[in-house]
Structures are given as C-alpha cells and as structure tokens.
C-alpha cells in the first residue's frame, strides 16, 4: 500500500503533538518494510525523518492548515491507499483513500471552566466532519476513546486505543547539574514543571502550593517552569509577579529535547497538575529519568500513572503541597516513588504503539 502520513505538527508543535508524530512516524517507517510511506508537510525542515519520500505541499497562509492538506489530497486523490492525520480535522474534500485520524483529546468540545469559549466553533465543525468520515480513529488513551464515543455517533469498532510513550531523552551523564545551572540559571535544588503555560495546565495552583511549601515548610527548592506561553497565560504571569515567592520561580521557556532529560534528571521533584489530559507524556519522561513524579488524578492520568499515591486533587493546593513535601523530605517516600515510576514507564513503548498502528493500516485493505 501507499500510505500518506501528514506530519506538519513536527515543525508546528515540537513540544506538543509534534513529539507524538515524530516518534510514531520514525518507528512506523523503521518497522514496516511492506508498505511505502510518504511524509506530507508544508514547512521546509532539516529533520532527518524527511530523508525519503517527502512531499512538501503548498500552504495557504490565511487559512487553517487543514485546508492546505485537504486541498493537496483532493488534487491527488488516487495517490494513496491510506492517509493518516495525527489530529482531527482535514479531509474537507472527498478523497478515495482510507482515512485514519488520531485524537489526542476533545478539549475543544467540552465546556470546561478552563477552556476557551470563543473562536472554536469552526474547528469543532471541521473536526467532527473529519471524524465522521474516518475509517479508523486512534485514541491515545481509554479515557479519550470514551470521550469520542460519548461525543460522536461513531462505530466503537472503528476506535482503537494506542498509547503514547516517553521521549528518548539524553540522561544525566550528558549534562551535569553545574552545566544545567549555568545554561538555564537554575538553583541547585528545584521542583520542575514542564508544559505549555495555559489555564488547562493548572500552573497557577502549583504556584499557590509552592508558596505554602516555602511559607509553611521553609523548603529551599526553587520552582522551574519549562514551556512556551499558550493562550490565557497572562493571569498566571501576573500572579507570579505579585507572588511573595516570585524570586524563587524561574521561567525558562521552551527547552530542546536534547537538554530536557538533564533537567528532569537533576530535579528534586516533577509536578504535573493539569486539569485535563488526553494522555500526558511529561510524567513518563520524568519517571524514565528517575525523577520523583506527582500528577493530578483527573482524566487520563490515573490510567497512565497507575499509582494513586503518585497523584493529587488538582484543585486542592494543600494536598499538592503536602504530597510534594513528603517526597522532598522523606527519603523512603521519595525512593518508593522513583521505583514505582521506573516500573510504570516500562509499560509504554513507541515501537509497540507503531506496531499497533501498522496493524490498523493492514486491516483497512
């Protein structure tokens, strides 16, 4: 079969869905020698993944990206037996190929208090349209699958759960603590947060818990925030500016994958307080690097993390603070957390996920 993989998220969202696309595509191409793969995107790139069978299509600047790939596929409708888009949308025009669509979450469809309420209606309509056309839908967690089935009248047999996995990060030996401190200005001891700064990620409650840790428990650790500014970040940054702990909060911004492993490895604790996640890769990355990890207990995270004692109520800042303090000050609790994390992360593999997707392609023949 000739299979088209729409890969523009690798360039457009290198810290988000791009991580998923990069890892899955690498493994699919490496494993499957039976089919021929074409990688479709619109931004020139030096990424080695495009070394073979790259298709660079025209991007229509003032329209959503899904229009550009939809128009290309319409004009070349007979070229592919299967086309896989790793996020909903696209396929605005009719195509002859089988359609596979990945769903990371249904954030746009839910009336969460931390969701954007405006300018999402067109996206909802186009995403719904593409999912209804799909021959196979890939959900990144059982939670996401259940959300799909609750939201759209699709056949359950078309929806497949394929987990994500942690990145292959460079470990502690590649960048020592002094090098991390010199490059990013981190203190010798720090709590780490890695995610986009937006309301859904709940950095605000982590900062409030951090203030409790400093005022009630007198901890020495700073709080290091890794991630780009997303929508609605202003409220969080304003809060930091007024916080009595602001001098101990370090905003680093985006960090390349080559350095992220070292930041995880040298952290005293990694905290992921997100309100809602379709999966949640950063906690697994932290676990893989041997970093103590705590996450919220909502959406897909219990499914991914596995251990209730590694989770907290993301709305309860006192619980967040207390669980953090237990790990920071009790070596037994810390070591138990690390051991559970290292055990848990073994459940996930990009290779295994790629094998599942290849089997889905074959079933569409």
C-alpha positions in Angstrom: 0.0 0.0 0.0 1.0 3.6 -0.5 0.4 5.4 2.8 0.4 9.2 3.4 1.3 10.5 6.8 0.5 14.1 7.5 3.4 15.3 9.6 3.4 19.1 9.7 2.9 19.1 13.5 6.5 18.0 13.9 7.5 21.6 12.9 4.5 23.5 14.1 4.2 21.9 17.6 7.6 20.5 18.5 6.7 20.4 22.2 3.2 19.0 21.9 1.6 16.7 19.4 4.8 17.0 17.3 6.5 14.7 19.8 3.9 12.1 19.2 4.1 12.4 15.4 7.9 12.4 15.3 8.2 9.2 17.4 5.4 7.3 15.8 6.5 8.1 12.2 10.1 7.2 12.9 9.1 3.8 14.3 6.4 3.1 11.7 8.9 3.7 8.8 11.6 1.6 10.5 9.3 -1.3 11.3 7.1 -1.6 8.2 9.0 -2.6 5.0 5.9 -3.9 3.3 4.2 -0.6 2.6 5.5 2.6 1.0 5.3 5.8 3.2 5.0 9.4 2.1 5.5 12.2 4.6 3.3 15.2 3.8 4.0 18.7 5.3 4.3 22.3 4.2 7.3 23.7 6.1 10.9 23.1 4.9 12.9 21.2 7.5 16.3 19.7 8.1 14.7 16.9 10.2 16.3 13.6 9.1 12.9 12.0 9.2 12.2 13.5 5.8 15.2 11.8 4.1 12.9 9.7 1.9 9.5 10.1 0.2 8.9 13.6 1.4 6.0 15.6 -0.1 6.1 19.4 0.5 2.6 20.7 -0.4 1.5 24.3 -0.7 0.4 26.1 2.4 -2.4 28.6 2.1 -1.3 31.2 4.6 -4.6 32.8 5.7 -6.5 29.5 6.1 -6.2 26.8 8.7 -3.5 24.2 8.0 -6.2 21.5 7.5 -7.3 23.3 4.3 -3.9 23.0 2.8 -3.5 19.3 3.3 -7.2 18.7 2.3 -6.7 20.5 -1.0 -3.5 18.6 -1.8 -5.2 15.3 -1.0 -8.2 16.2 -3.2 -6.0 17.0 -6.1 -4.1 13.7 -5.7 -7.0 11.6 -4.5 -5.7 8.4 -6.2 -2.1 8.6 -4.9 -2.6 7.0 -1.5 -4.4 3.9 -0.3 -4.4 5.2 3.3 -3.9 8.7 4.7 -3.2 9.2 8.4 -3.7 12.5 10.0 -2.5 12.6 13.6 -5.1 15.1 14.8 -8.7 15.7 13.9 -9.6 18.0 11.0 -8.8 17.9 7.4 -10.4 15.8 4.7 -12.6 18.8 3.8 -12.9 17.5 0.3 -13.7 14.0 -0.8 -10.8 11.5 -1.2 -10.6 7.9 -2.4 -8.1 6.7 0.2 -9.0 5.1 3.5 -8.9 7.7 6.3 -7.1 7.3 9.7 -7.4 10.1 12.3 -5.6 10.4 15.6 -7.4 12.0 18.6 -5.4 13.3 21.5 -8.2 14.9 23.4 -11.6 16.5 22.9 -10.7 19.7 24.7 -12.5 21.9 22.2 -15.7 20.1 22.6 -16.1 20.3 26.4 -17.4 23.1 28.5 -14.5 23.1 30.9 -14.1 26.3 33.0 -10.5 26.4 31.8 -11.5 26.2 28.1 -11.6 28.9 25.5 -15.2 29.8 24.8 -14.8 31.8 21.6 -13.5 31.2 18.1 -13.7 27.4 18.3 -17.0 26.7 16.6 -15.5 26.3 13.1 -12.8 24.0 14.5 -15.5 21.9 16.2 -17.5 21.6 13.0 -14.4 20.6 10.8 -13.1 18.2 13.4 -16.5 16.5 13.7 -16.8 16.2 10.0 -13.4 14.5 9.6 -14.1 12.0 12.4 -17.4 11.0 10.9 -15.5 10.3 7.6 -12.8 8.2 9.2 -12.3 4.5 8.6 -10.3 4.2 11.7 -9.9 6.5 14.7 -6.8 6.3 17.0 -7.4 7.4 20.6 -4.3 7.9 22.8 -6.0 6.6 25.9 -9.1 4.7 27.0 -10.3 8.0 28.5 -10.1 9.7 25.1 -11.8 6.7 23.5 -14.7 7.0 25.9 -14.9 10.8 25.2 -15.1 10.1 21.5 -17.9 7.6 21.9 -19.8 9.9 24.2 -19.5 12.8 21.8 -19.8 11.4 18.3 -22.1 8.8 16.8 -19.2 6.6 15.6 -18.9 2.9 15.5 -17.0 1.7 18.5 -15.2 -0.9 16.3 -13.5 2.0 14.5 -11.9 3.5 17.6 -8.6 2.0 18.7 -6.6 2.8 21.8 -2.9 3.3 21.1 -0.8 4.7 23.9 2.0 7.3 23.6 5.4 6.8 25.3 8.2 8.9 26.7 10.8 10.5 24.5 14.2 9.0 24.3 15.8 11.7 26.4 19.5 12.4 27.0 20.2 11.4 30.5 22.1 12.9 33.5 25.6 12.0 32.2 25.2 14.3 29.2 24.8 17.5 31.2 25.8 17.7 34.8 24.0 19.8 37.4 26.5 22.6 37.2 26.1 22.7 33.4 22.3 22.8 33.7 22.6 25.6 36.3 25.0 27.6 34.1 22.9 27.2 30.9 19.4 27.8 32.4 20.1 29.7 35.6 18.5 27.0 37.8 19.3 26.7 41.5 21.0 23.6 42.9 17.7 22.2 44.1 14.4 22.7 42.2 10.9 21.5 41.6 10.2 21.1 37.9 7.1 21.9 35.8 7.1 21.0 32.0 4.1 22.1 29.9 2.6 25.0 28.0 1.5 27.8 30.2 -2.3 28.0 29.8 -5.3 27.6 32.2 -5.7 23.9 31.5 -2.2 23.0 32.7 -3.0 24.5 36.1 0.4 26.1 36.8 -1.4 28.6 38.9 -2.4 26.1 41.6 1.1 24.6 41.6 2.5 28.1 42.3 0.0 28.5 45.2 1.1 25.1 46.6 4.7 26.2 46.2 4.0 29.3 48.2 2.7 27.0 51.0 5.8 24.9 50.8 8.0 27.9 51.3 5.9 29.7 53.9 4.8 26.7 56.0 7.6 24.2 55.4 10.5 26.5 54.6 11.8 24.4 51.6 14.9 25.5 49.8 13.9 24.3 46.3 13.1 26.8 43.6 10.3 26.2 41.1 11.5 25.9 37.5 8.9 26.3 34.7 9.7 24.8 31.3 7.3 25.6 28.5 6.0 28.1 26.0 3.3 30.7 26.7 0.0 29.4 25.5 -3.4 31.1 25.3 -4.6 32.8 28.5 -1.1 32.8 30.1 -1.4 36.4 31.3 -3.2 35.6 34.5 -0.6 33.2 35.6 2.3 35.5 34.9 0.6 38.4 36.6 0.1 36.2 39.7 3.8 35.2 39.6 4.8 38.9 39.5 2.8 39.6 42.7 3.8 36.4 44.5 5.9 36.6 47.7 7.9 33.6 46.2 8.5 35.3 42.8 12.3 35.5 43.2 12.3 31.7 43.6 10.3 31.0 40.4 12.3 30.6 37.2 10.6 30.8 33.8 12.8 29.1 31.2 10.5 28.9 28.2 10.9 26.2 25.6 13.8 23.7 26.1 15.0 21.4 23.3 14.7 17.6 23.8 18.5 17.3 24.0 18.5 19.3 27.3 15.2 18.2 28.8 16.5 14.9 30.0 19.1 16.6 32.1 16.6 19.0 33.6 14.4 16.0 34.6 17.3 14.0 36.0 18.6 16.8 38.3 15.2 17.9 39.6 14.2 17.2 43.2 10.6 16.6 42.0 8.5 16.8 38.9 4.9 18.0 39.3 2.2 17.8 36.6 -1.0 19.5 38.0 -3.0 19.5 34.7 -6.8 19.6 34.9 -7.3 17.6 31.8 -5.0 15.4 29.6 -5.7 13.1 26.8 -2.6 11.2 27.8 0.3 13.1 29.4 3.8 12.4 28.1 5.9 14.6 30.5 5.2 12.5 33.7 6.5 9.4 31.8 9.6 11.3 30.7 10.3 12.3 34.3 9.8 8.7 35.5 12.1 7.4 32.8 14.8 9.8 34.0 14.5 8.6 37.6 12.8 11.8 38.8 10.2 11.6 41.6 6.8 12.4 40.0 3.4 13.7 41.1 0.4 14.3 38.9 -3.2 15.3 39.2 -5.8 12.5 39.4 -8.0 13.6 36.6 -8.9 12.5 33.0 -6.4 10.0 31.6 -3.7 10.5 34.2 -4.8 7.7 36.6 -4.7 5.4 33.5 -1.2 6.5 32.6 0.4 6.9 36.0 -1.1 3.8 37.7 -0.4 4.5 41.3 -2.9 6.6 43.4 -0.2 7.7 45.9 1.6 9.5 43.0 -1.5 11.7 42.3 -3.4 14.5 43.9 -6.6 16.6 43.5 -5.5 19.4 41.2 -8.0 21.8 42.9 -6.6 21.2 46.4 -3.5 23.3 46.8 -2.9 22.0 50.4 -2.9 18.4 49.1 -0.5 19.3 46.4 1.8 21.0 48.9 1.6 18.1 51.4 2.4 15.4 48.8 5.3 17.5 47.5 6.7 18.0 51.0 6.6 14.3 51.7 8.8 13.5 48.7 11.2 16.3 49.3 11.8 15.5 53.0 11.2 11.7 53.4 13.8 9.6 51.6 11.6 6.5 51.9 8.7 8.1 50.2 11.0 9.6 47.5 12.7 6.2 46.7 9.3 4.4 46.7 8.0 7.0 44.2 11.1 6.6 41.9 10.8 2.8 41.9 7.2 2.9 41.0 7.8 5.4 38.3 10.6 3.3 36.7 8.3 0.2 36.8 5.4 2.1 35.4 7.2 3.6 32.4 8.1 0.1 31.1 4.5 -0.3 30.1 4.9 2.2 27.2 6.9 1.9 24.0 6.8 3.9 20.8 7.8 0.7 18.9 4.8 -1.2 20.4 2.5 1.7 19.5 3.8 1.8 15.9 3.2 -1.9 15.6 -0.4 -1.4 16.6 -0.9 1.3 14.0 0.7 -0.7 11.2 -1.8 -3.5 12.0 -4.6 -0.9 11.8 -3.4 0.1 8.3 -3.3 -3.6 7.2 -6.8 -4.2 8.5 -8.1 -1.4 6.1 -7.0 -3.2 3.0 
